[in-house]
Amino acid sequence: MRIVAEHLSYTYNPNTPFAAAALKDVSLCIEEGEFFGIIGHTGSGKSTFIQHLNGLIRLPSSMKKYRERKPKRGEQLLPRPTLRVGSYDLSEKTTDFRALRKSVGMVFQYPEHQLFGETVKEDVAFGLKNFAEKGKELSKEVETSAVREAIEAVGLNYGEVAEKSPFDLSGGQKRRVAIAGVIVSRPEILVLDEPAAGLDPLGKKEIMELLHRLHKTWCKTVIIVSHDMDEIAENCTMSALFAEGTVKYCLSPRELFQKAEELFALGLDIPLVAKLCRALDERGIHIDCDYTAADFVKKILALKRGEGRA
């Protein structure tokens, strides 16, 4: 499922003294199969954008009472916002938003705070039942099988955790259960807002490894919102930089983090490896790498062995 947004704008509290433009004429394409990263300061429009992807925030033209406004004489109307996710046109009133939300799974920041079931299996099963076809009740066998697969897909032992209260689990286990509750419906696109927030280094590593496994086996496209530049550099195939409600760049992490001065001017940081490359460059040693730790070490060793030269 390819995502194509064109001229997307959104204002909170419109027509009031508290109006705040969150998105301003955003156009962005996310290809199917990407492990896509979105970065930007708080208030840059990142979270507002991803909430459009499964219709949590809907385009005005998709509302029942929407009527196309005719321009006044001499008035130039802005281009009509459009958003397509695969075959779903989110700007149309006829769009099946329920089916869309089954295809686009959304995991919010600190998802473990949204657990509510008496047992882990009940919590995970909720997502499955929520998207079951109307009038068709899932058999117990189908439900149990799907829940088991989702729990095991996030690296938990079904026999050990299924009957436990989710509130008796560790923080990392709770987050995995919350992710299982989203992927149980087998979405094609998985969107996560700060998936590693609040975790220690080992926990962050394990969550990102989990997301890569899901990317290979469960969800064709993974989109993460993150403030951690190392997280973006190490994991993403493409990245978008949001600033003041606009998309300033959509580039590979390697290309994006070469624009260090512009990122600094926006109050953002760059990955540790990018800082090391800049420091070495100042000393006349040029390391051409993709800003992942593995590639940096490989290029440094090659340079030391005489296989590469500054």
C-alpha positions as CSV (number, residue, x, y, z in Angstrom):
1,M,0.0,0.0,0.0
2,R,1.5,3.3,-1.2
3,I,0.8,6.5,0.7
4,V,0.4,9.7,-1.2
5,A,-0.5,12.9,0.5
6,E,-0.9,16.1,-1.6
7,H,-1.6,19.6,-0.3
8,L,-2.6,18.3,3.2
9,S,-3.4,21.0,5.7
10,Y,-4.9,20.9,9.2
11,T,-5.8,23.5,11.8
12,Y,-6.7,22.8,15.4
13,N,-9.6,24.9,16.8
14,P,-10.3,26.7,13.5
15,N,-12.2,30.0,13.5
16,T,-11.3,30.6,17.2
17,P,-8.7,32.7,18.9
18,F,-6.9,29.4,19.7
19,A,-6.5,28.3,16.1
20,A,-3.2,26.6,15.4
21,A,-2.0,25.4,12.0
22,A,-0.5,21.9,12.5
23,L,-0.1,21.0,8.8
24,K,0.5,23.5,6.0
25,D,0.2,22.2,2.4
26,V,2.0,18.9,3.1
27,S,2.8,16.7,0.2
28,L,4.6,13.4,0.9
29,C,4.9,10.0,-0.7
30,I,5.8,6.8,1.3
31,E,6.4,3.8,-0.9
32,E,5.2,0.3,0.0
33,G,7.9,-1.7,1.7
34,E,9.7,1.2,3.3
35,F,10.9,1.3,6.9
36,F,10.1,5.0,7.1
37,G,11.2,7.5,9.7
38,I,9.6,10.9,10.6
39,I,11.5,13.4,12.6
40,G,10.9,17.0,13.8
41,H,10.4,19.1,16.9
42,T,7.4,18.8,19.1
43,G,4.7,20.8,17.3
44,S,6.2,20.3,13.9
45,G,3.1,18.3,12.7
46,K,4.5,14.7,12.9
47,S,1.7,13.2,15.0
48,T,-1.0,15.2,13.3
49,F,0.2,13.7,9.9
50,I,0.2,10.1,11.0
51,Q,-3.2,10.4,12.6
52,H,-4.5,11.2,9.1
53,L,-3.2,7.9,7.7
54,N,-6.0,5.8,9.2
55,G,-8.6,8.5,9.4
56,L,-8.3,9.3,13.1
57,I,-8.2,12.9,11.7
58,R,-10.3,13.1,8.6
59,L,-10.1,15.4,5.6
60,P,-13.0,17.8,5.5
61,S,-14.1,16.5,2.1
62,S,-14.7,13.0,3.6
63,M,-17.4,14.3,6.0
64,K,-21.0,13.8,5.2
65,K,-21.9,17.5,5.6
66,Y,-19.0,18.7,3.4
67,R,-19.9,20.9,0.5
68,E,-17.4,22.1,-2.0
69,R,-17.0,25.9,-1.6
70,K,-17.3,27.9,-4.8
71,P,-14.7,30.6,-5.2
72,K,-15.7,34.2,-5.1
73,R,-15.1,36.4,-8.1
74,G,-11.3,36.7,-8.6
75,E,-10.6,34.4,-5.7
76,Q,-7.9,31.7,-6.1
77,L,-8.8,28.6,-4.1
78,L,-6.0,26.4,-2.7
79,P,-5.6,23.0,-4.2
80,R,-7.9,20.4,-2.7
81,P,-6.1,18.2,-0.2
82,T,-5.9,14.5,-1.1
83,L,-4.7,11.5,0.7
84,R,-4.5,8.0,-0.7
85,V,-3.4,4.9,1.2
86,G,-3.3,2.0,-1.2
87,S,-6.7,1.8,-2.9
88,Y,-8.3,4.0,-0.2
89,D,-9.0,7.6,-1.1
90,L,-9.3,9.3,2.3
91,S,-10.7,12.5,0.7
92,E,-13.9,10.8,-0.4
93,K,-17.1,10.3,1.6
94,T,-17.5,6.8,0.4
95,T,-14.3,5.5,1.9
96,D,-14.6,2.5,4.1
97,F,-12.7,3.9,7.1
98,R,-13.2,0.7,9.2
99,A,-11.5,-1.4,6.5
100,L,-8.8,1.2,6.3
101,R,-8.1,1.1,10.0
102,K,-7.7,-2.7,9.8
103,S,-5.0,-2.2,7.1
104,V,-3.2,0.7,8.9
105,G,-2.3,-0.2,12.5
106,M,-1.5,2.6,14.8
107,V,0.6,2.3,18.0
108,F,0.7,5.5,20.0
109,Q,3.4,6.6,22.4
110,Y,3.6,4.6,25.6
111,P,1.0,2.1,24.3
112,E,1.2,0.0,27.5
113,H,-0.8,2.8,29.2
114,Q,-3.8,1.8,27.0
115,L,-3.9,-1.9,28.1
116,F,-7.2,-2.7,29.8
117,G,-8.0,-6.4,29.5
118,E,-8.2,-8.8,32.4
119,T,-5.8,-11.1,30.7
120,V,-3.2,-10.7,28.0
121,K,-5.1,-12.8,25.5
122,E,-8.3,-10.8,26.1
123,D,-6.5,-7.5,25.5
124,V,-4.9,-8.8,22.2
125,A,-8.2,-10.3,21.1
126,F,-10.0,-7.0,21.4
127,G,-8.3,-5.7,18.2
128,L,-9.2,-8.8,16.3
129,K,-12.9,-8.7,17.4
130,N,-13.1,-5.0,16.7
131,F,-12.3,-5.5,13.0
132,A,-14.3,-8.7,12.5
133,E,-16.9,-8.6,9.7
134,K,-20.3,-7.3,10.9
135,G,-22.7,-10.2,11.6
136,K,-19.9,-12.8,11.6
137,E,-18.7,-13.9,14.9
138,L,-15.2,-15.3,15.0
139,S,-14.9,-19.0,16.1
140,K,-13.0,-19.6,19.3
141,E,-10.4,-21.6,17.4
142,V,-9.8,-18.8,14.9
143,E,-9.6,-16.2,17.6
144,T,-7.2,-18.3,19.8
145,S,-5.0,-19.1,16.8
146,A,-4.7,-15.4,15.7
147,V,-4.0,-14.2,19.2
148,R,-1.4,-16.9,19.8
149,E,0.4,-15.9,16.5
150,A,0.4,-12.2,17.4
151,I,1.7,-12.8,20.9
152,E,4.4,-15.1,19.7
153,A,5.3,-12.6,16.8
154,V,6.2,-10.0,19.4
155,G,8.6,-12.4,21.2
156,L,6.4,-13.5,24.1
157,N,5.6,-17.1,25.2
158,Y,1.9,-17.6,24.7
159,G,1.6,-20.3,27.4
160,E,3.4,-18.1,29.9
161,V,1.6,-14.8,29.4
162,A,-1.9,-15.5,27.9
163,E,-3.7,-15.9,31.2
164,K,-1.7,-13.3,33.1
165,S,-3.0,-9.8,33.8
166,P,-1.1,-7.4,31.4
167,F,-0.5,-5.2,34.5
168,D,1.6,-8.0,36.1
169,L,4.1,-7.9,33.2
170,S,7.3,-5.9,32.9
171,G,7.3,-2.6,31.0
172,G,8.9,-4.1,28.0
173,Q,6.5,-7.0,28.0
174,K,3.5,-4.6,28.3
175,R,4.7,-2.7,25.2
176,R,5.0,-5.9,23.3
177,V,1.4,-6.9,24.3
178,A,0.2,-3.5,23.1
179,I,1.9,-4.0,19.7
180,A,0.4,-7.5,19.5
181,G,-3.0,-6.0,20.0
182,V,-2.5,-3.9,16.9
183,I,-0.8,-6.4,14.6
184,V,-3.4,-9.2,15.4
185,S,-5.5,-7.8,12.6
186,R,-2.5,-8.2,10.2
187,P,-2.3,-4.6,9.0
188,E,-0.3,-3.9,5.9
189,I,1.1,-0.7,7.3
190,L,2.3,-0.3,10.9
191,V,2.6,3.2,12.3
192,L,4.4,3.8,15.6
193,D,4.8,7.1,17.5
194,E,8.1,7.0,19.5
195,P,8.2,3.2,19.8
196,A,11.3,3.1,22.0
197,A,10.3,6.1,24.2
198,G,11.2,5.5,27.9
199,L,13.1,2.3,27.3
200,D,16.7,1.7,28.4
201,P,19.3,1.0,25.6
202,L,18.8,-2.8,25.7
203,G,15.0,-2.3,25.6
204,K,15.3,0.1,22.6
205,K,17.5,-2.4,20.8
206,E,15.0,-5.2,21.4
207,I,12.0,-3.2,20.3
208,M,13.7,-2.1,17.0
209,E,14.8,-5.7,16.3
210,L,11.1,-6.7,16.9
211,L,9.9,-4.0,14.4
212,H,12.3,-5.3,11.8
213,R,11.1,-8.9,12.3
214,L,7.5,-7.6,11.9
215,H,8.5,-5.7,8.8
216,K,9.8,-8.9,7.2
217,T,7.0,-11.2,8.2
218,W,3.8,-9.2,9.1
219,C,3.6,-5.6,7.9
220,K,4.8,-4.5,4.4
221,T,5.5,-1.0,5.6
222,V,6.6,0.3,8.9
223,I,6.5,4.1,9.8
224,I,8.1,5.4,13.0
225,V,8.0,8.9,14.5
226,S,11.1,9.5,16.6
227,H,13.2,12.2,18.2
228,D,16.2,9.9,18.3
229,M,18.4,10.5,15.3
230,D,20.5,7.4,15.9
231,E,17.3,5.4,15.8
232,I,16.4,6.8,12.4
233,A,19.9,6.4,11.0
234,E,20.3,2.8,12.2
235,N,16.8,1.6,11.1
236,C,15.1,3.6,8.4
237,T,15.4,3.3,4.6
238,M,13.8,6.8,4.1
239,S,13.0,9.7,6.3
240,A,11.0,12.9,6.3
241,L,11.8,16.0,8.3
242,F,8.8,18.0,9.5
243,A,9.3,21.7,10.5
244,E,6.5,24.1,11.4
245,G,3.8,22.0,9.8
246,T,5.6,21.5,6.5
247,V,7.8,18.7,5.1
248,K,11.2,20.3,4.6
249,Y,13.0,17.1,3.3
250,C,12.2,13.6,2.3
251,L,15.5,11.8,1.9
252,S,17.4,8.7,2.9
253,P,18.9,9.1,6.4
254,R,22.4,9.3,4.9
255,E,21.3,12.2,2.7
256,L,19.3,13.9,5.4
257,F,22.1,13.8,8.0
258,Q,24.6,15.3,5.6
259,K,22.5,18.5,6.1
260,A,23.8,18.9,9.6
261,E,24.0,22.7,9.7
262,E,20.3,23.0,8.6
263,L,19.3,20.5,11.2
264,F,21.2,22.4,13.9
265,A,19.5,25.6,12.8
266,L,16.1,23.9,13.4
267,G,17.2,22.9,16.9
268,L,17.6,19.2,15.9
269,D,20.6,16.9,16.4
270,I,22.4,14.4,14.2
271,P,23.4,10.8,14.9
272,L,26.5,10.1,17.0
273,V,28.2,8.5,13.9
274,A,27.5,11.6,11.9
275,K,29.2,13.7,14.6
276,L,32.2,11.3,14.6
277,C,32.5,11.7,10.8
278,R,32.4,15.5,11.1
279,A,35.1,15.4,13.7
280,L,37.3,13.2,11.6
281,D,36.7,15.3,8.5
282,E,38.0,18.3,10.4
283,R,41.2,16.3,10.9
284,G,41.5,15.5,7.2
285,I,40.1,12.0,7.5
286,H,37.0,11.5,5.3
287,I,34.8,8.5,6.1
288,D,32.0,8.0,3.6
289,C,29.4,5.9,5.4
290,D,25.6,5.7,5.8
291,Y,25.8,6.8,9.5
292,T,25.1,3.4,10.9
293,A,27.5,2.1,13.5
294,A,28.2,-1.1,11.6
295,D,29.1,0.7,8.3
296,F,31.3,3.3,10.2
297,V,33.3,0.5,11.9
298,K,33.7,-1.3,8.6
299,K,35.0,1.9,6.9
300,I,37.3,2.7,9.8
301,L,38.8,-0.8,9.7
302,A,39.2,-0.7,6.0
303,L,41.0,2.7,6.3
304,K,43.3,1.3,8.9
305,R,44.2,-1.7,6.8
306,G,45.0,0.6,3.9
307,E,41.9,-0.6,1.9
308,G,40.5,2.9,2.0
309,R,42.0,6.3,1.9
310,A,40.8,9.7,3.1
